[in-house]
């Protein structure tokens, strides 16, 4: 029948009774003719307890010893679960990450998987045993054979990597909630369960729901076409399928580090419309994009940058055939956006730019790798290409450049990231992988066949709403507007292992001492905020930029959905929902399937709830996340 990899999280194996219940579920699946590999986490709060013990010994424990310590938690679970299966009469064997052959890079606490030696695994499977594997851990490839851990979400990563290496039919992730929900049920109790979601959408919604699936696991599923399903440990509900495009025959060597970028994309049929110095107050973006929507103008990138004073710049790109309509809308609405008390002709000035191109790098592998964006910017700088706009998402970085520099930019990026001309990444549109119904029986827990992809075509344009309260924003004033400055800035951050999320470059250009300058703002993890500010301030004078400003009191709220492409009203609806709650938008960044807004931290939860309600994503059932 089928070869299935199942993963059970800490709460699913948090007690002897729960371990026995998991054993029963596995046993029933085997009895329908399936072969099973099980990946488990440490029991309940075991890992937290081990961390507490370590900090009682040392306030800053050695990372190698932490990996040695934390890897023991999963070893307890695998032994107990294997015993529970044997008590049911089911042959089983427990194996650590090292015994399985999960070989990683030699990075303690955050190792990435290089490859998995499957010989021993396959032998035990062929002998009819259930193999119970310790998640979250591996062994370094060097001769030292060091125990390593994979970092947060490591058991998800272990499970999907094993499924890819074994070419398993499915990977099931069992957790506390019945699948993937439209938002975090702890913030919106009526969050709705999704039948299916694409890997691209799931990657963008990395912070969605009860954090049931780690982005690294989704990245592997996407790259290798692993059919993935998230289900509840407590029910037999079908859960949510995470679907991926048909893979391109990717090598299983260097499994997690093969290459971060799958494709270089470009679009020369673009023009830019910018409104400079619009008032920084709630409702401005809603008013502008509401009118754009009413005029049926389809917008691609949307950028709102951060500035000193009480004004912002908003810029958006459109295709050339609708530029005149977009310009007419912006020009007509500009007077209404100016301050009524002190109308100033400099306010809400409309700027139109033809002859631009959008150049993008795309790939799931760029998540959590701070050097990827920096490499893109450095490559463009070396090619003499100046960047006019930057917009980022979890799986894509887009830059607007002069159209006459597009070919040069694309060729340079293809060379830098080793992408053949015409090559498509694993996430390009294509055939979607769905479970093979011939592998299932009516008694299999997988037999509740989903209509995931038959419903995908009728899915709402917005699939989910995510909130990130763990970011800080840095703004650098008066950055010289010339090739190479973004490369230097983000190269420095990469050298200090600081990952960047949103990046916004202002549209407003000021000439100071004969040098044109722009502001640039970006978000980082809050724990990196102070270090990033200190490091960038130290080099500001040397590199010729101005003040570095840190704001840790922000929240990022995002909507995601593949169906929003070609629907002009989606952004307007999001902005209007925020305006109705008097929530001011500080920054905007978009990709094809995601719109993100930065708002004040204290308004983050209200923003998420307002947007979720505006897109009518609530269901009739209330979900309670188990403690």
N, C-alpha and C positions, 0 to 999 in steps of 0.2 A: 504494500500500500504506500503510504507516505512516510518520508523522513521529516520529522518535525523537531524544531528546537523550541523549547519553552523556557521562559525566564520568570522567576518569582522573586518579588521584592521583599524587603525586610519585614513589613507588616504581614505579608502572606505566610511567612515562616516564623512568626514572632513567638510561638509557643509550641509545646509538644503537640497539643491538639491541632493546631494549624498545620504543623508539619505532617501529621497523620492525614489531615483532610487533603493536602496537596498530593500526598502519596496515593490516596484513593483516586484522585482525578487523573494522575499519570497512569495508574494501573488500568483504569477504564479505557484510556486512549490506546494503550498498548494492546489491550484485548480485542480491539477492533482491527488489529493487523498493522498498526503503525509502529515505526521505530522512533524512539524518543531520546533526545539529548536534553538534559535539564541544566539550566544555569541558575544559581541562587545567590542571593545577597546574604549578609550577616543577619542574624535574628534580631528583629525589633530595633532597639536603640543600642545594640552592642557596639557599633562603631563609635557612637558618641561617648559611650562609657570608656572605650579604649583611649580616645583622644583626651578625655578628662584625666585618666591615669597618667598619661604622658606629660600633660601640663603641670601635674602635681610634682613630677620629678624635675621637669625643666621648663622654664617659660618659653624657650625657643628650641624645641627638640630637633635633633639631627634628622634630616629627611630620609636617609637610608634606614635608620632605626624605626622611624614612623612607618615606613612601608613594611618592614619586618613585623611590626606590631599589628598594624591594621589588617594585614593579610590573614591573620589567624581567625578573624571573625567568621569569614566564609568557610573556613575549614571545619568549624564546629557544625555549621548547617549541613554541609555536604555529607558528613559522616552520619548525622542523625537521620537525614532524609533517605540515605542509602539503606540504613538499618530498617527504617519504616517500610520501604519497598520490599526488602527481603522478608519481613514479617508477613507481608501479604502473599508471599510465594513468588514475587517477581525478582529475577536475577538483576542485580544492580551493582555498580562500582562507583566509588567516589574518587575524584581526581582534582588535584590542585591545578592552578594555571600552568605551573611548570610541568607537571606530569602530562597534561594535555598537549603541551608544546606550543603555548601562546608566547611567541617570541616578540619582545618589544625593544624599542630604543632604550638606551641606558639613561633614562630621565626619571628620577624618583618623584613620586606623588602625582605625576601627570604624563606618564609614558604613553606613546602611541604604538599601536600594533604594527609590526613589520610583516610577519606571516604566521601561519598556524600549521604545525606539523600534524597531519591528520591520520598518519599510519596507525597509531595506537587506538585513536578514537574509532576508526573504521573497523579495526579488529574486534573491539568490544561490541560494537553495534551488530556486526555480522554474527557474533556469538549469541545474540538475542538479549543482551544486557541493556538496561537503562543506564546511561552514563551521566552521573551527577557531577557537574563541574563548578568549581569555585569561581564566581564572577569577580570582576574588579581587579584582577591580578594577572601577572605574567612573569616572564623571566628574561633578563637582558640577553642580547645576542652575543655579547662579548664572552670571552672564556671564563670570566669570573662567575657567571651564572647567578647574577644578583636578582633577588625578588624585587619586582616593581609593581606599583599600582597605577591604575589608569585615570585616577581622579574622579570627580563628581560624575555620577551616571555611568560608572565603569561597568556595572553588571549588564546594563542595556547594551553597551558597546561590545562586551564579551559575547553576548548572545547572538547579536546580528553578525558579528565577525565570524563566529563559528558556523552560523547558517550559510554565510557566503562561502567559506572555505569548504564546507561539506556539500555545497550545492543543494541544500535542503529545500523541500517543497514549500515550507512555511517557517516563519518565526513568530511565536506568540509571546507577547509581553503581558504578564498578569500583574494587576495592580489594584489599588483601592477603589478606583472609579470604574464605571462600566464601559469606558472607552475615552475618546477624545471629545471634549466638550467645546462649545462655542466661546467659553471664557472660563475663568477660575470660579468654580462653584462656591468657594468661600466668600467671593465678592458679589456674585449673582446666583442665588440659589436655583433660579429657573434656567440656568445654562442648559443648552440643548445638546443632546448626544448626536454626533455626526456618524452616518453610515460609512463614509469614506472621505479621505482627504489625500491630495497628492503630496509626494515627498517635498516638492518645491514649496507648497503652502505650509507644510509642517515645519520645514526648516525656518521659514520666516516667522512662524509662530512658536519659536523656541521657548518662549516664556508663557505659553498658553496653559490654562487650566491648572490642575494640581501638579504640574511639572512631571507628567507621567512618562515622558519620552525624551531622552537626551539628544541634542543635535548631532553628536558624533555617531550615535546609532542610526539616525535617519540618514546621515551622510553616507554611511556604508551601504545601507539598504538601497539608496538612490544610485550609488556608483555601481553596484553589482546586481541590481534588479531583484533584490530579496523581497518576496511578498511578506508584508509585516502586518500584524494585527494586534491591537491593544484591547485587552479584555479584563473583566472583573474576576478576581480570585474567588468571589463569593457566589456568583451566579453562572448560569449557562447562556447568558445573553451573547449575541454574535459579536458585539464590540465594534470597533472602528478599524477599517482597513486603510493602511497607508500605502498608496500605490506609486509605482515608479515606471518610468519609460524603459523600454527594452534596452539592456546594457550593450555596450559596444565592445565586448570581449576584453574587458580590463584584466590585467595581470593580478594574481593574488599575492605576488611578491611586493613588498613595501605597501602593504594593504591600506594603511591609513596615511601614508606620507608620499604616495606615488607622485601625485602632482596636484596642487591646489586649484588650478584653473583648467576647466574643460574646454572653454571656447572663448574666442575673441569675436565680438559682434560690432557691427557699425550700421549707422543709418545716416545717409546724407540728405534725406528729404525732410530736413528740419529747419525751423526758424525759432527765434527766441523773442518773447515779449516780456518786458520787465516793467513793473511799477516801482519807482524809486521814492523813498521817503513817504510811505503810507503810515497813518497813525498807528501806534502800537497799542491797540485796545481790542476788546472782544468784538467779534462780528465783522471785522474788515474782510478777512478771507472768505467768510460765508457769503458776504454781499457780492464780492468779486466773482467767485466761482459759481454762485447761484445764478448770476446773470449769464456767465459762460455756458452753464448747463442749459439754461432756457433757450439759448441761441444754438444749441446742438453743436457746440465746439468741443471736439475731443482733444484732451490735453495729455501729453506724455509725462515728462518730468515736471515736478512742482518743487520749487526751492523757496523757502523763506529763511533769510539769514538774521543774524543778531547784530545789533548796533548800539552805539552810545546814543543817549538821548531818548526821545519819545517817538521814534519812527523806525520802521523796518523796510526792507526791500522784498518784494515778492516777484519771482520770475517763473515762467513756465515755457515749455517748448510745445510746438504744434507742427503738423506736417505742412509743407509749403502750400498745398491747394486751399487750405482753410486759413492761411495767415491773415488775409485781408479782413475776414470776419472776426478773427480773434483780436486784431488790432483795433477794429471799430468798437468792439465791446469794451476793451480796456480804456480807450479814449473817451467813450461815452460815460463810463462809470467813474473815471478819475476825479471829476469835480465833486462828486458826492462823497468821495473818500477824504477830501481835504478838511482840515479843522474848520469848523464853522465860526469859531470865535476869532480866528486869525487866519483867514484864507491867504495862502502863500502860493505863488505860481510855481515855486520850487517843489511844492508837495505833490505827491502822486503823479510825478512826471512819467510819461510813457516812453519807453525806449524799445525800439524794434531792431533786431539784428538778423539779417539774412546770411546766407553763406556760412552756415555752421553745420557741424556734424556731431553726432553722438557716438562715442567709442566706449565699449564696455568690455570688461572681463567678467566671466561667469564661472562659478564652480562651487560645489558644496564644500570642497576641501579648504576654502579660505576661512572657514569659521575658526575663531580662536587663534589664528596665525597672524600676528601683528605685522609681519614683513611683507605680506602680499600687496596691500594697497601702496606701501612705500615703494615696492619694486615697480609697480605700474607707473607711479609718478616719476621715479628716477629714469625709467625707460623713456617716457615721453620727454623728459628734460634733456636727456642725452641726444634725442632725435630733434631737439630744437622746437618742440611743440609746446605752446603755452596753453594752460588749462583755464577755461573761462567759467565753467560751472562743474561742481562735483556733487554727485548724489550716490548714496551707498545703501545697501541692504545686507542681510546676512550672507547672501550668495551672489552678490553682484556689486561691482563698482563701475559707475558710469561717469564719463567726463565729456563735457562739451568743448569742442575745439574748432578752429577755423576749418571750413570745408576743404580748402586747398591743402591742408595738412593731414587730411584724413588718411590717405593712402600710406603716408609716411608713418603715421601713428600706428595703424593696423599692422603694417609689416614689422615694425619694431617690437610691438607687443607679441605678435606670433613667434618671433624669434626668441624673445626673452622667456616666454612661457612654454616654448617647444610645442606650439600648436600648428599643425599642418593646415594650409589653406583649404577651406571648405569643411574642415573637421567639425563635428558637432559633439557637444558634451552629452553626458549621461542624462541630463535633464532636458534635452531638447524635445520638442514635440514629436511624438512617435507612438509606437504600439505600446499600450499599457499592459503590464503583467497582472493577471488575475489568477486566483487559485484555480487549479485544475479540478473540476468537479469529478472527473473519473477517478481521482485518488481517494475520494471520500465515500463513506458508507452512511446510511441513515443513523447509525449509532455513534458515529464519530463526533467529538465535540466541535469539529470543524464543519459539520454537515449543515449547520444553519447558514446555507449559502447566501452570501450577501449579494445584493444587486448594486454593489458599490459603484461600478463604473457605468452601469446603465442609468443610475440616478445622477451621475456627475454632470451630464449634459443639462439637466434641469436644476442643478444646484443653484442656490442664491449667489449673487456676485460676491458678497462678503461672507466668508465662511466662519471667521472668528475674530475676536478682539483680544489683544494682549496688552498687559501693563507691566512696565519695568520700573520699579522704584529704587533700583540699585545703580543708577547712573549719575554722573556729574558732568557738567559742561565746562569746557575751557574755551575761551575766546582769546585770540591773539590779534591785537590791533595793529593796523598799518604794516601789514606784511608786503614787502616789495613784490609788485606784480610782474614777475619775469619767470621764464622756465627754470625749474630746479628748486624753487622755494618750498613747494609742497613736498617734494622728494626729501629735502633736508629735514623738514619738520617731522614727517611721519617716519623717516629713517631713524631719527633720534629716538622716537617713541618705540620703534621696533627693537632697537638695540637694548632698550631697557625692559623689553618683554611686556610692553603695555599695548593691549589690544584696543582698537578704536571702533566705535559703532557708527553713529551718524557723522558725516562730514559735510559741512555747508560752507561754501565760499561766497562772500557777498558780491552783489552786482555793482554796488556803488564804488567808484574808483576815485581816490583823491590824490592829487599831485602835491607831494611835500618835498621841498628842496630839489625839485626837478625829477623826482622819482615817483611814478604812479604806484599807488598802494591800495590794497584791499584788506578787509578783515576776514578772518577765517575762524569758524567755530566747529567744535567736534565734541562728541561725548565719549567718555570712558567709564569703566567700572568705578564706582564711588571709592573703593579702597585704593585705587590708583590715582585718584584726583590730586591729592596733596603732593605726592612724589612727582607727578607729571608737571604740575605748576612750578615746583622748585627747580626741576631740571631745565625746563624751558625758559624760566626767568634768568637762570645763570648764563644762558647762551644768547639771550635776546639782543644785547648790545653788539655782540660779535657778529651776529647774522643780520643785524640791521632792522629788526622788527621792534614794535612798541610793547605796550603793557600786556601782561598775561593775566587774564581774569578768570577766577574759578567760581562756579556756582554749583554747590552740592544739593541744593534744595529744588531739584527738578524731578519730573516723572515723564516717561515716554509712553504714550498710548498709540497703538497701531491697529489698523484693520488689514486683513489679508484675504485675498480670494482671487483665484485665476479668472473668475468670471467678470471681474471689474474692467478688464481690458475692453476698450471701445465703448464704455458707458460713461458719458461725460458727467452725469449727476452724482456719482459716488463720492467724490471729494467734497462737493458742495454740501451733500447731506451730512457728512462727518463734521465739517466746519460749522454747519448750522446747528447741529446737536450741541456742540461746545458753546456756541454763541448764546443759545437759549438759556444755558446755565451760567452765563457771564464768566466763562472760562477763557482767559486770554491765551492765544497760541504764540509761543515764543520762537519756535523753529518748525519748519515743515521739510520733510524729505520723502521722496517717493521712488518706488521701482515699478515695474509693470504690474506686480500683484500685491503691492503693499503701499500704504500711506501711513507715515508716522508723524506725530506731533509731539513737541516738547511743551509741557505745561508746568505750572508750579506744583511742587511735590504735594502740598496739602490738598490740591484739587485732582490728584491722579485717580483716586477710586471713583469720585463723582464723574470724572470724564469718561472712564471706562463704562460705568453704568448707563450714562446718557447715550453713548454711542451704541452700546449693545441694544438698548431699547429702541433707538432710532431705526436700526436695521431689522427690527422685529425678529431677533434671534432667539428670544426666550421660548422655552418649551412649556408644556403643561405640568411636567413632573419636577419636583424639587430634589436636588441631589445633596446629600450630606456626606462630606469626606470623613471617613473614620479617623478617630484620634490616633 
